[in-house]
């Protein structure tokens, strides 16, 4: 998997709060077990399967590969199950 195989994810908002809430839940459900890349504040990119999130925007990824800026992609490392604190998330991208 190359980092270039990832695409930005965007969500359209809806002014009807009840309807929007259901749409938001459906969107999160559709993301479950899909591969995402999460860029964190120190520049590292964690690529793994989206398993869950919470009200604080913390994310759990499974089967995660860690990419460090400035190093070749071949030097990435397998880190497995990771919890990414929401306060450290800069960008989330979904694999195509």
Rosetta constraint file for C-alpha pairs under 8 A:
AtomPair CA 1 CA 5 HARMONIC 7.09 0.50
AtomPair CA 2 CA 6 HARMONIC 7.97 0.50
AtomPair CA 2 CA 73 HARMONIC 7.67 0.50
AtomPair CA 3 CA 37 HARMONIC 7.98 0.50
AtomPair CA 5 CA 95 HARMONIC 5.96 0.50
AtomPair CA 5 CA 96 HARMONIC 6.06 0.50
AtomPair CA 6 CA 36 HARMONIC 7.75 0.50
AtomPair CA 6 CA 37 HARMONIC 7.37 0.50
AtomPair CA 6 CA 93 HARMONIC 6.06 0.50
AtomPair CA 6 CA 94 HARMONIC 5.55 0.50
AtomPair CA 6 CA 95 HARMONIC 4.14 0.50
AtomPair CA 6 CA 96 HARMONIC 5.57 0.50
AtomPair CA 7 CA 93 HARMONIC 5.51 0.50
AtomPair CA 7 CA 94 HARMONIC 5.39 0.50
AtomPair CA 7 CA 95 HARMONIC 5.89 0.50
AtomPair CA 7 CA 96 HARMONIC 6.07 0.50
AtomPair CA 8 CA 92 HARMONIC 7.11 0.50
AtomPair CA 8 CA 93 HARMONIC 4.67 0.50
AtomPair CA 8 CA 94 HARMONIC 6.14 0.50
AtomPair CA 9 CA 92 HARMONIC 7.18 0.50
AtomPair CA 9 CA 93 HARMONIC 5.68 0.50
AtomPair CA 9 CA 94 HARMONIC 6.00 0.50
AtomPair CA 13 CA 20 HARMONIC 6.77 0.50
AtomPair CA 14 CA 19 HARMONIC 7.36 0.50
AtomPair CA 14 CA 20 HARMONIC 5.21 0.50
AtomPair CA 15 CA 20 HARMONIC 6.94 0.50
AtomPair CA 16 CA 20 HARMONIC 5.73 0.50
AtomPair CA 17 CA 21 HARMONIC 5.89 0.50
AtomPair CA 18 CA 22 HARMONIC 6.45 0.50
AtomPair CA 19 CA 23 HARMONIC 6.19 0.50
AtomPair CA 20 CA 24 HARMONIC 5.99 0.50
AtomPair CA 21 CA 25 HARMONIC 6.28 0.50
AtomPair CA 22 CA 26 HARMONIC 6.13 0.50
AtomPair CA 23 CA 27 HARMONIC 6.07 0.50
AtomPair CA 24 CA 28 HARMONIC 6.27 0.50
AtomPair CA 25 CA 29 HARMONIC 6.15 0.50
AtomPair CA 26 CA 30 HARMONIC 6.14 0.50
AtomPair CA 27 CA 31 HARMONIC 6.47 0.50
AtomPair CA 28 CA 32 HARMONIC 6.67 0.50
AtomPair CA 31 CA 50 HARMONIC 6.74 0.50
AtomPair CA 32 CA 49 HARMONIC 7.58 0.50
AtomPair CA 32 CA 50 HARMONIC 5.44 0.50
AtomPair CA 32 CA 51 HARMONIC 5.62 0.50
AtomPair CA 32 CA 52 HARMONIC 7.05 0.50
AtomPair CA 33 CA 49 HARMONIC 5.08 0.50
AtomPair CA 33 CA 50 HARMONIC 5.14 0.50
AtomPair CA 33 CA 51 HARMONIC 5.77 0.50
AtomPair CA 34 CA 49 HARMONIC 5.26 0.50
AtomPair CA 34 CA 50 HARMONIC 5.71 0.50
AtomPair CA 34 CA 94 HARMONIC 7.62 0.50
AtomPair CA 34 CA 95 HARMONIC 7.71 0.50
AtomPair CA 35 CA 47 HARMONIC 6.89 0.50
AtomPair CA 35 CA 48 HARMONIC 5.29 0.50
AtomPair CA 35 CA 49 HARMONIC 4.35 0.50
AtomPair CA 35 CA 50 HARMONIC 6.13 0.50
AtomPair CA 35 CA 94 HARMONIC 6.20 0.50
AtomPair CA 35 CA 95 HARMONIC 5.62 0.50
AtomPair CA 36 CA 47 HARMONIC 5.59 0.50
AtomPair CA 36 CA 48 HARMONIC 5.66 0.50
AtomPair CA 36 CA 49 HARMONIC 6.15 0.50
AtomPair CA 36 CA 50 HARMONIC 6.31 0.50
AtomPair CA 36 CA 92 HARMONIC 6.85 0.50
AtomPair CA 36 CA 93 HARMONIC 5.52 0.50
AtomPair CA 36 CA 94 HARMONIC 4.42 0.50
AtomPair CA 36 CA 95 HARMONIC 5.71 0.50
AtomPair CA 37 CA 45 HARMONIC 6.27 0.50
AtomPair CA 37 CA 46 HARMONIC 5.46 0.50
AtomPair CA 37 CA 47 HARMONIC 4.21 0.50
AtomPair CA 37 CA 48 HARMONIC 6.61 0.50
AtomPair CA 37 CA 92 HARMONIC 5.76 0.50
AtomPair CA 37 CA 93 HARMONIC 5.06 0.50
AtomPair CA 37 CA 94 HARMONIC 6.31 0.50
AtomPair CA 37 CA 95 HARMONIC 7.40 0.50
AtomPair CA 38 CA 45 HARMONIC 5.48 0.50
AtomPair CA 38 CA 46 HARMONIC 5.14 0.50
AtomPair CA 38 CA 47 HARMONIC 6.38 0.50
AtomPair CA 38 CA 89 HARMONIC 6.75 0.50
AtomPair CA 38 CA 90 HARMONIC 7.51 0.50
AtomPair CA 38 CA 91 HARMONIC 5.78 0.50
AtomPair CA 38 CA 92 HARMONIC 4.59 0.50
AtomPair CA 38 CA 93 HARMONIC 6.45 0.50
AtomPair CA 39 CA 43 HARMONIC 6.20 0.50
AtomPair CA 39 CA 44 HARMONIC 5.83 0.50
AtomPair CA 39 CA 45 HARMONIC 4.39 0.50
AtomPair CA 39 CA 46 HARMONIC 6.45 0.50
AtomPair CA 39 CA 89 HARMONIC 6.11 0.50
AtomPair CA 39 CA 90 HARMONIC 5.53 0.50
AtomPair CA 39 CA 91 HARMONIC 5.06 0.50
AtomPair CA 39 CA 92 HARMONIC 6.41 0.50
AtomPair CA 40 CA 44 HARMONIC 5.72 0.50
AtomPair CA 40 CA 45 HARMONIC 6.39 0.50
AtomPair CA 40 CA 46 HARMONIC 7.93 0.50
AtomPair CA 40 CA 88 HARMONIC 5.26 0.50
AtomPair CA 40 CA 89 HARMONIC 4.60 0.50
AtomPair CA 40 CA 90 HARMONIC 5.23 0.50
AtomPair CA 40 CA 91 HARMONIC 7.08 0.50
AtomPair CA 41 CA 88 HARMONIC 5.24 0.50
AtomPair CA 41 CA 89 HARMONIC 6.29 0.50
AtomPair CA 41 CA 90 HARMONIC 5.91 0.50
AtomPair CA 43 CA 68 HARMONIC 7.03 0.50
AtomPair CA 43 CA 69 HARMONIC 6.24 0.50
AtomPair CA 44 CA 66 HARMONIC 6.93 0.50
AtomPair CA 44 CA 67 HARMONIC 5.71 0.50
AtomPair CA 44 CA 68 HARMONIC 4.78 0.50
AtomPair CA 44 CA 69 HARMONIC 6.14 0.50
AtomPair CA 45 CA 66 HARMONIC 5.86 0.50
AtomPair CA 45 CA 67 HARMONIC 5.06 0.50
AtomPair CA 45 CA 68 HARMONIC 6.58 0.50
AtomPair CA 46 CA 64 HARMONIC 6.25 0.50
AtomPair CA 46 CA 65 HARMONIC 5.80 0.50
AtomPair CA 46 CA 66 HARMONIC 4.72 0.50
AtomPair CA 46 CA 67 HARMONIC 6.38 0.50
AtomPair CA 47 CA 61 HARMONIC 7.73 0.50
AtomPair CA 47 CA 64 HARMONIC 5.30 0.50
AtomPair CA 47 CA 65 HARMONIC 5.19 0.50
AtomPair CA 47 CA 66 HARMONIC 6.47 0.50
AtomPair CA 47 CA 67 HARMONIC 7.92 0.50
AtomPair CA 48 CA 61 HARMONIC 5.18 0.50
AtomPair CA 48 CA 62 HARMONIC 5.41 0.50
AtomPair CA 48 CA 63 HARMONIC 5.38 0.50
AtomPair CA 48 CA 64 HARMONIC 4.09 0.50
AtomPair CA 48 CA 65 HARMONIC 6.34 0.50
AtomPair CA 49 CA 61 HARMONIC 5.12 0.50
AtomPair CA 49 CA 62 HARMONIC 5.00 0.50
AtomPair CA 49 CA 63 HARMONIC 6.40 0.50
AtomPair CA 49 CA 64 HARMONIC 7.06 0.50
AtomPair CA 50 CA 59 HARMONIC 7.42 0.50
AtomPair CA 50 CA 60 HARMONIC 6.31 0.50
AtomPair CA 50 CA 61 HARMONIC 4.80 0.50
AtomPair CA 50 CA 62 HARMONIC 6.71 0.50
AtomPair CA 51 CA 59 HARMONIC 7.61 0.50
AtomPair CA 51 CA 60 HARMONIC 5.51 0.50
AtomPair CA 51 CA 61 HARMONIC 5.53 0.50
AtomPair CA 51 CA 62 HARMONIC 6.58 0.50
AtomPair CA 52 CA 59 HARMONIC 5.89 0.50
AtomPair CA 52 CA 60 HARMONIC 5.36 0.50
AtomPair CA 52 CA 61 HARMONIC 7.48 0.50
AtomPair CA 53 CA 57 HARMONIC 5.94 0.50
AtomPair CA 53 CA 58 HARMONIC 5.41 0.50
AtomPair CA 53 CA 59 HARMONIC 4.54 0.50
AtomPair CA 53 CA 60 HARMONIC 6.35 0.50
AtomPair CA 54 CA 58 HARMONIC 5.75 0.50
AtomPair CA 54 CA 59 HARMONIC 7.17 0.50
AtomPair CA 56 CA 86 HARMONIC 6.21 0.50
AtomPair CA 57 CA 85 HARMONIC 7.16 0.50
AtomPair CA 57 CA 86 HARMONIC 4.49 0.50
AtomPair CA 57 CA 87 HARMONIC 7.72 0.50
AtomPair CA 58 CA 83 HARMONIC 6.91 0.50
AtomPair CA 58 CA 84 HARMONIC 5.67 0.50
AtomPair CA 58 CA 85 HARMONIC 4.49 0.50
AtomPair CA 58 CA 86 HARMONIC 4.19 0.50
AtomPair CA 58 CA 87 HARMONIC 7.74 0.50
AtomPair CA 59 CA 83 HARMONIC 5.72 0.50
AtomPair CA 59 CA 84 HARMONIC 5.15 0.50
AtomPair CA 59 CA 85 HARMONIC 6.56 0.50
AtomPair CA 59 CA 86 HARMONIC 6.79 0.50
AtomPair CA 60 CA 81 HARMONIC 7.16 0.50
AtomPair CA 60 CA 82 HARMONIC 5.68 0.50
AtomPair CA 60 CA 83 HARMONIC 4.53 0.50
AtomPair CA 60 CA 84 HARMONIC 6.26 0.50
AtomPair CA 61 CA 80 HARMONIC 7.99 0.50
AtomPair CA 61 CA 81 HARMONIC 5.77 0.50
AtomPair CA 61 CA 82 HARMONIC 5.40 0.50
AtomPair CA 61 CA 83 HARMONIC 6.58 0.50
AtomPair CA 61 CA 84 HARMONIC 7.85 0.50
AtomPair CA 62 CA 80 HARMONIC 5.77 0.50
AtomPair CA 62 CA 81 HARMONIC 4.40 0.50
AtomPair CA 62 CA 82 HARMONIC 6.54 0.50
AtomPair CA 63 CA 78 HARMONIC 7.45 0.50
AtomPair CA 63 CA 79 HARMONIC 7.24 0.50
AtomPair CA 63 CA 80 HARMONIC 4.41 0.50
AtomPair CA 63 CA 81 HARMONIC 5.87 0.50
AtomPair CA 64 CA 78 HARMONIC 6.05 0.50
AtomPair CA 64 CA 79 HARMONIC 5.52 0.50
AtomPair CA 64 CA 80 HARMONIC 4.69 0.50
AtomPair CA 64 CA 81 HARMONIC 6.15 0.50
AtomPair CA 64 CA 82 HARMONIC 6.95 0.50
AtomPair CA 65 CA 76 HARMONIC 6.55 0.50
AtomPair CA 65 CA 77 HARMONIC 5.59 0.50
AtomPair CA 65 CA 78 HARMONIC 4.51 0.50
AtomPair CA 65 CA 79 HARMONIC 5.79 0.50
AtomPair CA 65 CA 80 HARMONIC 7.05 0.50
AtomPair CA 66 CA 76 HARMONIC 5.50 0.50
AtomPair CA 66 CA 77 HARMONIC 5.31 0.50
AtomPair CA 66 CA 78 HARMONIC 6.30 0.50
AtomPair CA 66 CA 79 HARMONIC 6.55 0.50
AtomPair CA 67 CA 71 HARMONIC 7.73 0.50
AtomPair CA 67 CA 73 HARMONIC 6.55 0.50
AtomPair CA 67 CA 75 HARMONIC 7.64 0.50
AtomPair CA 67 CA 76 HARMONIC 4.86 0.50
AtomPair CA 67 CA 77 HARMONIC 7.02 0.50
AtomPair CA 68 CA 76 HARMONIC 6.94 0.50
AtomPair CA 71 CA 75 HARMONIC 6.49 0.50
AtomPair CA 71 CA 76 HARMONIC 7.94 0.50
AtomPair CA 72 CA 76 HARMONIC 7.47 0.50
AtomPair CA 84 CA 88 HARMONIC 7.10 0.50
AtomPair CA 84 CA 89 HARMONIC 7.21 0.50
AtomPair CA 85 CA 89 HARMONIC 6.90 0.50
